[in-house]
Amino acid sequence: MKVLEKQRSEAHDAGINACNRLNELCREVNVDKICDFDINDRRRVAEFCGFVVSEFFYSNINCKEPMASWLSFADATGSAED
């Protein structure tokens, strides 16, 4: 149970860091923030990350050209084909 709690906490921290970085990039290119909520609110960050992952998943199912089609998982060693 402690391992799962640690992984959950690390996932939240990674989500917060990602939202912070996205907002920094938006500031650099002078566009509206993508994460326009309190990024220290772990529940809001988790909700946002869930929506993003869901959108990637469903758009990949519904489109003719899947996103990241350039990735190759055929090689068991983990290296992608060029």
Beta strands, then each sheet from edge to edge (+ up, - down):
end
